[in-house]
Amino acid sequence: MSQFDRITVDPERMNGQPCIRNMRLTVKRVLAALAVMNDWSELRAEYPGLEEEDIRQALAWAAQSLDD
C-alpha cells in the first residue's frame, strides 16, 4: 500500500490538483478547512464523504511536499 493511496492526481479532474480519493475535494481545500475548524468531526460533518484517514494523508502529503 502506498503511503498516499488516498491522494489522487488526475489532469482531467480539478485542473490536476491533488484530490481525496478521486473526489472533487482537493487536498488544499481539506487543509484550508482544517485551519479554521476546531476539530476533525466538524470537518467531516461539512464533507460527509471524508474519512479520518483522508485527513491524515492530506496532512502527511502537505508535510512531505514541504520537505527540504
C-alpha positions as a printed Julia matrix, in Angstrom:
68×3 Matrix{Float64}:
   0.0    0.0     0.0
   1.27   3.42   -0.95
   1.76   5.99    1.78
  -0.64   8.24   -0.13
  -3.1    5.76   -1.59
  -5.99   8.18   -0.9
  -4.38  11.14   -2.67
  -5.05  11.11   -6.4
  -3.84  13.37   -9.19
  -5.69  13.37  -12.49
  -5.04  16.09  -15.08
  -8.7   15.82  -16.11
 -10.04  16.47  -12.59
  -9.79  19.75  -10.66
  -7.05  21.0   -13.02
  -4.68  18.26  -11.87
  -4.7   19.33   -8.22
  -4.18  16.55   -5.67
  -7.6   15.28   -4.56
  -9.01  12.93   -1.96
  -9.88   9.53   -3.48
 -10.79  10.91   -6.93
 -13.49  13.08   -5.38
 -13.87  16.72   -6.31
 -12.33  17.56   -2.95
  -8.78  18.85   -3.13
  -6.09  18.37   -0.53
  -5.77  22.15   -0.46
  -9.46  22.55    0.45
  -9.11  20.0     3.26
  -6.07  21.81    4.66
  -7.73  25.21    4.41
 -10.81  23.89    6.19
  -8.67  22.36    8.94
  -7.11  25.77    9.53
 -10.46  27.27   10.53
 -12.36  24.33   12.04
 -11.94  23.31   15.64
 -11.8   19.55   15.15
 -11.92  16.78   12.6
 -15.53  15.88   13.37
 -16.58  19.38   12.3
 -14.67  18.94    9.05
 -16.21  15.51    8.47
 -19.68  16.94    9.08
 -19.0   19.55    6.39
 -17.72  16.9     3.96
 -19.62  13.67    4.77
 -17.59  11.52    2.35
 -14.34  12.46    4.07
 -12.76   9.85    6.33
 -10.17  10.27    9.09
  -7.51   8.51    7.02
  -8.16  11.02    4.2
  -7.38  13.85    6.61
  -4.24  12.12    7.91
  -2.95  11.57    4.41
  -3.72  15.15    3.35
  -1.69  16.43    6.3
   1.16  13.99    5.63
   1.15  14.84    1.93
   1.42  18.54    2.71
   4.24  17.92    5.19
   6.16  15.83    2.66
   5.61  18.49   -0.01
   7.39  20.97    2.26
  10.24  18.6     2.99
  13.6   20.26    2.48
